[in-house]
Amino acid sequence: MTLQDFKSSLTQNHPSPSWSVQLQALWYDGKDQWKQAHDLVDQLDDLASAHVHAYLHRVEEDLWNARYWYNRAKQPEFKGSLEDEWETLVVLFLPKAH
């Protein structure tokens, strides 16, 4: 799957259940459903979920909370645009071809 395939899937009603929870959260965010996206990763404490969680708090302009989650994810604070970060994260979590 490519980034463009993922973006095209935003016309669907639901994300693929075969995707990781992180990718599903990014899908909901891509549809401007922030709460649904946040609810998926809010109670998870793995590094990947913390990374998406950081991005989501950046979206809502809660930078203190975003920095907390970047730290939990062991990731630097993203300095580019929200769109660039979203795309970077999507590519990171896309299923890899075997």
Rosetta constraint file for C-alpha pairs under 8 A:
AtomPair CA 1 CA 5 HARMONIC 5.98 0.50
AtomPair CA 1 CA 6 HARMONIC 7.06 0.50
AtomPair CA 1 CA 94 HARMONIC 6.74 0.50
AtomPair CA 1 CA 95 HARMONIC 6.62 0.50
AtomPair CA 1 CA 96 HARMONIC 7.46 0.50
AtomPair CA 1 CA 97 HARMONIC 7.55 0.50
AtomPair CA 2 CA 6 HARMONIC 6.32 0.50
AtomPair CA 2 CA 91 HARMONIC 7.63 0.50
AtomPair CA 2 CA 94 HARMONIC 7.47 0.50
AtomPair CA 3 CA 7 HARMONIC 6.20 0.50
AtomPair CA 3 CA 87 HARMONIC 7.32 0.50
AtomPair CA 3 CA 90 HARMONIC 6.96 0.50
AtomPair CA 3 CA 91 HARMONIC 6.21 0.50
AtomPair CA 3 CA 94 HARMONIC 7.83 0.50
AtomPair CA 4 CA 8 HARMONIC 6.07 0.50
AtomPair CA 5 CA 9 HARMONIC 6.30 0.50
AtomPair CA 6 CA 10 HARMONIC 6.99 0.50
AtomPair CA 6 CA 27 HARMONIC 7.94 0.50
AtomPair CA 7 CA 30 HARMONIC 7.93 0.50
AtomPair CA 9 CA 15 HARMONIC 7.48 0.50
AtomPair CA 10 CA 15 HARMONIC 7.87 0.50
AtomPair CA 10 CA 27 HARMONIC 6.83 0.50
AtomPair CA 10 CA 30 HARMONIC 6.99 0.50
AtomPair CA 10 CA 31 HARMONIC 6.40 0.50
AtomPair CA 15 CA 19 HARMONIC 7.58 0.50
AtomPair CA 15 CA 24 HARMONIC 5.90 0.50
AtomPair CA 15 CA 27 HARMONIC 6.53 0.50
AtomPair CA 15 CA 28 HARMONIC 7.75 0.50
AtomPair CA 16 CA 24 HARMONIC 7.48 0.50
AtomPair CA 17 CA 24 HARMONIC 8.00 0.50
AtomPair CA 19 CA 23 HARMONIC 6.07 0.50
AtomPair CA 19 CA 24 HARMONIC 6.28 0.50
AtomPair CA 19 CA 94 HARMONIC 7.97 0.50
AtomPair CA 19 CA 95 HARMONIC 7.41 0.50
AtomPair CA 20 CA 24 HARMONIC 6.26 0.50
AtomPair CA 20 CA 93 HARMONIC 7.47 0.50
AtomPair CA 21 CA 25 HARMONIC 6.10 0.50
AtomPair CA 21 CA 40 HARMONIC 6.66 0.50
AtomPair CA 21 CA 41 HARMONIC 7.29 0.50
AtomPair CA 21 CA 49 HARMONIC 7.93 0.50
AtomPair CA 22 CA 26 HARMONIC 6.34 0.50
AtomPair CA 22 CA 40 HARMONIC 7.78 0.50
AtomPair CA 22 CA 41 HARMONIC 7.04 0.50
AtomPair CA 22 CA 48 HARMONIC 7.04 0.50
AtomPair CA 22 CA 49 HARMONIC 5.91 0.50
AtomPair CA 22 CA 52 HARMONIC 6.50 0.50
AtomPair CA 22 CA 93 HARMONIC 7.06 0.50
AtomPair CA 23 CA 27 HARMONIC 6.14 0.50
AtomPair CA 23 CA 90 HARMONIC 6.40 0.50
AtomPair CA 23 CA 93 HARMONIC 5.88 0.50
AtomPair CA 23 CA 94 HARMONIC 6.97 0.50
AtomPair CA 24 CA 28 HARMONIC 6.35 0.50
AtomPair CA 24 CA 37 HARMONIC 7.36 0.50
AtomPair CA 24 CA 40 HARMONIC 7.95 0.50
AtomPair CA 25 CA 29 HARMONIC 6.25 0.50
AtomPair CA 25 CA 36 HARMONIC 7.24 0.50
AtomPair CA 25 CA 37 HARMONIC 4.08 0.50
AtomPair CA 25 CA 38 HARMONIC 6.84 0.50
AtomPair CA 25 CA 40 HARMONIC 6.04 0.50
AtomPair CA 25 CA 41 HARMONIC 7.12 0.50
AtomPair CA 25 CA 52 HARMONIC 7.75 0.50
AtomPair CA 26 CA 30 HARMONIC 6.03 0.50
AtomPair CA 26 CA 37 HARMONIC 6.49 0.50
AtomPair CA 26 CA 52 HARMONIC 7.52 0.50
AtomPair CA 26 CA 86 HARMONIC 7.19 0.50
AtomPair CA 26 CA 89 HARMONIC 7.90 0.50
AtomPair CA 26 CA 90 HARMONIC 6.78 0.50
AtomPair CA 27 CA 31 HARMONIC 6.51 0.50
AtomPair CA 27 CA 37 HARMONIC 7.63 0.50
AtomPair CA 28 CA 32 HARMONIC 6.48 0.50
AtomPair CA 28 CA 33 HARMONIC 5.13 0.50
AtomPair CA 28 CA 34 HARMONIC 6.66 0.50
AtomPair CA 28 CA 36 HARMONIC 6.35 0.50
AtomPair CA 28 CA 37 HARMONIC 5.16 0.50
AtomPair CA 29 CA 33 HARMONIC 5.15 0.50
AtomPair CA 29 CA 34 HARMONIC 5.06 0.50
AtomPair CA 29 CA 36 HARMONIC 7.77 0.50
AtomPair CA 29 CA 37 HARMONIC 5.59 0.50
AtomPair CA 29 CA 56 HARMONIC 7.96 0.50
AtomPair CA 33 CA 37 HARMONIC 6.36 0.50
AtomPair CA 34 CA 38 HARMONIC 6.01 0.50
AtomPair CA 34 CA 56 HARMONIC 7.38 0.50
AtomPair CA 35 CA 39 HARMONIC 5.94 0.50
AtomPair CA 36 CA 40 HARMONIC 6.52 0.50
AtomPair CA 37 CA 41 HARMONIC 7.07 0.50
AtomPair CA 37 CA 56 HARMONIC 7.89 0.50
AtomPair CA 38 CA 42 HARMONIC 5.61 0.50
AtomPair CA 38 CA 53 HARMONIC 6.79 0.50
AtomPair CA 38 CA 56 HARMONIC 6.73 0.50
AtomPair CA 39 CA 43 HARMONIC 7.64 0.50
AtomPair CA 41 CA 49 HARMONIC 5.59 0.50
AtomPair CA 41 CA 50 HARMONIC 7.46 0.50
AtomPair CA 41 CA 52 HARMONIC 7.45 0.50
AtomPair CA 41 CA 53 HARMONIC 6.29 0.50
AtomPair CA 42 CA 53 HARMONIC 6.90 0.50
AtomPair CA 44 CA 49 HARMONIC 6.22 0.50
AtomPair CA 44 CA 50 HARMONIC 7.44 0.50
AtomPair CA 45 CA 49 HARMONIC 6.54 0.50
AtomPair CA 45 CA 50 HARMONIC 6.30 0.50
AtomPair CA 46 CA 50 HARMONIC 6.22 0.50
AtomPair CA 46 CA 73 HARMONIC 7.65 0.50
AtomPair CA 47 CA 51 HARMONIC 6.22 0.50
AtomPair CA 47 CA 72 HARMONIC 6.90 0.50
AtomPair CA 47 CA 73 HARMONIC 4.48 0.50
AtomPair CA 47 CA 74 HARMONIC 7.20 0.50
AtomPair CA 48 CA 52 HARMONIC 6.57 0.50
AtomPair CA 48 CA 73 HARMONIC 6.66 0.50
AtomPair CA 49 CA 53 HARMONIC 5.97 0.50
AtomPair CA 49 CA 73 HARMONIC 7.72 0.50
AtomPair CA 50 CA 54 HARMONIC 6.07 0.50
AtomPair CA 50 CA 69 HARMONIC 5.52 0.50
AtomPair CA 50 CA 70 HARMONIC 6.87 0.50
AtomPair CA 50 CA 72 HARMONIC 6.18 0.50
AtomPair CA 50 CA 73 HARMONIC 4.91 0.50
AtomPair CA 51 CA 55 HARMONIC 6.52 0.50
AtomPair CA 51 CA 69 HARMONIC 6.58 0.50
AtomPair CA 51 CA 70 HARMONIC 5.90 0.50
AtomPair CA 51 CA 72 HARMONIC 7.82 0.50
AtomPair CA 51 CA 73 HARMONIC 5.05 0.50
AtomPair CA 51 CA 75 HARMONIC 7.08 0.50
AtomPair CA 52 CA 56 HARMONIC 6.23 0.50
AtomPair CA 52 CA 89 HARMONIC 7.44 0.50
AtomPair CA 53 CA 57 HARMONIC 6.36 0.50
AtomPair CA 53 CA 66 HARMONIC 7.42 0.50
AtomPair CA 53 CA 69 HARMONIC 6.34 0.50
AtomPair CA 54 CA 58 HARMONIC 6.30 0.50
AtomPair CA 54 CA 65 HARMONIC 7.27 0.50
AtomPair CA 54 CA 66 HARMONIC 4.31 0.50
AtomPair CA 54 CA 67 HARMONIC 6.74 0.50
AtomPair CA 54 CA 68 HARMONIC 7.40 0.50
AtomPair CA 54 CA 69 HARMONIC 4.59 0.50
AtomPair CA 54 CA 70 HARMONIC 5.31 0.50
AtomPair CA 54 CA 73 HARMONIC 7.99 0.50
AtomPair CA 55 CA 59 HARMONIC 6.30 0.50
AtomPair CA 55 CA 66 HARMONIC 6.54 0.50
AtomPair CA 55 CA 82 HARMONIC 7.90 0.50
AtomPair CA 55 CA 85 HARMONIC 7.42 0.50
AtomPair CA 55 CA 86 HARMONIC 7.67 0.50
AtomPair CA 56 CA 60 HARMONIC 6.62 0.50
AtomPair CA 56 CA 66 HARMONIC 7.49 0.50
AtomPair CA 57 CA 61 HARMONIC 6.27 0.50
AtomPair CA 57 CA 62 HARMONIC 5.28 0.50
AtomPair CA 57 CA 63 HARMONIC 6.70 0.50
AtomPair CA 57 CA 65 HARMONIC 6.24 0.50
AtomPair CA 57 CA 66 HARMONIC 4.85 0.50
AtomPair CA 58 CA 62 HARMONIC 5.66 0.50
AtomPair CA 58 CA 63 HARMONIC 5.59 0.50
AtomPair CA 58 CA 65 HARMONIC 7.95 0.50
AtomPair CA 58 CA 66 HARMONIC 5.35 0.50
AtomPair CA 58 CA 82 HARMONIC 7.82 0.50
AtomPair CA 59 CA 82 HARMONIC 6.83 0.50
AtomPair CA 62 CA 66 HARMONIC 6.14 0.50
AtomPair CA 63 CA 67 HARMONIC 5.99 0.50
AtomPair CA 64 CA 68 HARMONIC 6.39 0.50
AtomPair CA 65 CA 69 HARMONIC 6.40 0.50
AtomPair CA 66 CA 70 HARMONIC 6.17 0.50
AtomPair CA 67 CA 71 HARMONIC 6.13 0.50
AtomPair CA 67 CA 77 HARMONIC 6.51 0.50
AtomPair CA 68 CA 72 HARMONIC 6.31 0.50
AtomPair CA 69 CA 73 HARMONIC 6.00 0.50
AtomPair CA 70 CA 74 HARMONIC 6.07 0.50
AtomPair CA 70 CA 75 HARMONIC 5.14 0.50
AtomPair CA 70 CA 76 HARMONIC 6.24 0.50
AtomPair CA 70 CA 77 HARMONIC 5.97 0.50
AtomPair CA 71 CA 75 HARMONIC 6.13 0.50
AtomPair CA 71 CA 76 HARMONIC 7.34 0.50
AtomPair CA 78 CA 85 HARMONIC 6.85 0.50
AtomPair CA 80 CA 84 HARMONIC 6.22 0.50
AtomPair CA 80 CA 85 HARMONIC 6.66 0.50
AtomPair CA 81 CA 85 HARMONIC 6.29 0.50
AtomPair CA 82 CA 86 HARMONIC 6.05 0.50
AtomPair CA 83 CA 87 HARMONIC 6.18 0.50
AtomPair CA 84 CA 88 HARMONIC 6.07 0.50
AtomPair CA 85 CA 89 HARMONIC 6.10 0.50
AtomPair CA 86 CA 90 HARMONIC 6.11 0.50
AtomPair CA 87 CA 91 HARMONIC 6.16 0.50
AtomPair CA 88 CA 92 HARMONIC 6.18 0.50
AtomPair CA 89 CA 93 HARMONIC 6.27 0.50
AtomPair CA 90 CA 94 HARMONIC 5.90 0.50
